[in-house]
Amino acid sequence: MSATALRDEVTDLLQRLIRVDTTNPPGNETAAAELLRDYLDASAVACELIARVPERANLVARIPGGDGPSLLFLSHTDVVLADPAEWSVPPFAGELRDGQVWGRGALDMKGQVAANAVAIASLARDGFRPSGDLIFAATADAEVGDGFGLEWLCEEHPDAVRCDFAINEGGGERSELEDGRPIYEATVAEKMTAPFRLRVRGRSGHASMPGIADNALVKAARLIERLAAFRPEPQLGPEVEGFLSVVLDEVPPALEAVARTRHVSGSGADIVEALLAPTFSPTMVSASLKRNVIPAICEVEVDCRLLPGQHPEHVEPLVRAVLGGDVEYELEWVEEARGGTRSPLDTPLWRALEEWVAEAEPGAKAAPLACAGFTDSHYLRAAFDTVAYGFFPATGELPSEVATSLVHSADERIPVSDLELAVGWLRHAARAMLG
């Protein structure tokens, strides 16, 4: 099948997926799963819908293979809220304009859903017979994580998604270094999400007489400032070392990594900076419910991201040392930490990725990184020791900094050229791994 035909096919499928409103909450991902099932049925790809509740189905499709390794194309069908008043086009119209598909989910991540579906469908039509299972999962509930999506599948239906290798979201951005060399970023690990809450106590009183009270909010402000100013000692992990070796042709000391990277890539330096140490970002404060009442209690929510391999018990002494002892507070880890997993680079999938990059753009290189956020790849690594990479390549037609700013924002859109490129990558990965 020609590249032009595949481009038209993936464009049409993405438009139809965007027109299915799967805003989470409430989700309603079953409607998208049924659309995908009908599309895949036409190419004789076996599908099943697996749901914890009827309206929130996960689709799992596969081309069965032999005893070889299995490869999963992973994606999710839910999207975040879109306010039509902020958009230039209706967010669920799936409009094609100037070679780009507009709509909520175009980038995050119905574009990848469509590319995954077209890749496996077109391989099935080609008569592809994999050495191991080729699987496609379009899951629910990635944007909220209330237990309807991949985490639930791994726990309750592990055989449906068990795999040796997986390709997910979280990477693929194309950028050019100062000397013109192109690189494609691929995420092979992710930081751990470990939020905590600080609770500071004081004594309430009438706001018109602050001298008779003990303002918990003012006391908490000192702790917020200390966290905001804190810069932990940087350290190099294998992902950052791999990235630096590609962009700098060497690995400098951790203290020099950001400055050295900024000489060749400003966006790369920003990413490296976030991956050299744990981060502590105060993001939410709750105190008095009335303007004229000085609060007796102030709670501060802190978004904490730890390096792969770190855990809350490792960093809590560091946090307490930074906060000091002059303000009394309580520290509580508010939910179970998630993420912090990594996959090795010495794998057939990484070699397939490097091979594809070199063929797609001569002179370009693949550069590994960790993801500063969280993706569903973690659940596969934790449950099955899956080698999971985030790689959905982009042409650069929509600059990476623009694309990043559009995720979860108004006027989200994706170039058709990116969809075509991604289908080519996924077909290559399947043939390289399972051919």
Buried (B, 14 or more C-beta within 10 A) or exposed (E): EEEEEBBBBBBBBBBBBBBBBBBBEEBBBBBBBBBBBEBBEEBEBEBBBBBBEEBBBBBBBBBEBEEBBBBBBBBBBBBBEBEEEEBEBBBBBBBBEEEBBBBBBBBBBBBBBBBBBBBBBBBBEEEBBBBBBBBBBBBBBBBBBBEBBBBBBBEEBEEBBBBBBBBBBBBBBBBEBEEEBBBBBBBBBBBBBBBBBBBBBBEBBEBEEEEEBBBBBBBBBBBBEBBEEBEBEBBBBBBBBBBBBBBBEEBBEBEEBBEBBBEBBEBBBBBBBBBBBBBBEBEEBBBBEEEEBBBBBBBBBBBBBBBBEBEBEEBBEBBEEBBEEEBEBEBEBEEEBBBBBBBEBEBBBBBBBBBBBEEBBEEBBBBBBBBBEBBBBBBBBBBBEBBBBBBBBBBBBBBBEEBEEBEBBBBBBBBBBBBBBBBBBBBBBBBBBBE
